[in-house]
Amino acid sequence: MRRDVFQAIADPTRRQIINLLAARQMNLNAIADSFEISRPAISKHIKILTQCGLITIKQQGRERYCRAELKKLEQVAKWTGQYRAFWTGKLNALEDFLDNEQIEQKPKLK
């Protein structure tokens, strides 16, 4: 089953795994030791991240090392970016409104 990036980042544990691997590649045991959930649960999360292309696994001797493929997150950045202008405009309008309210409410000197 092919999964998408949005499905992968929907889970907080998977986001934490991505954060760990963004700093450096790690073997599966090191990743599992960073969490207080079972190794089978970590394996399931790793499998989902691999299926959507956010991590790759490379065999080095007896160890399997995971590496983040952060370029795949561009899909998320592009999708959220389309809403950035909308929210920036809304927040700027709110700031202008609040500034005008403060000016109108200042006591006038006589």
Buried (B, 14 or more C-beta within 10 A) or exposed (E): EEBBBEEBBEBEEBBBBBEBBEEEBBBBEBBBEEBEEEEEEBEBBBEBBBBBBBBBBEEEEEEEBBBBBEEBBEBBEEEEEEEEEEEEEEEEEEEEEEEEEEEEEEEEEE
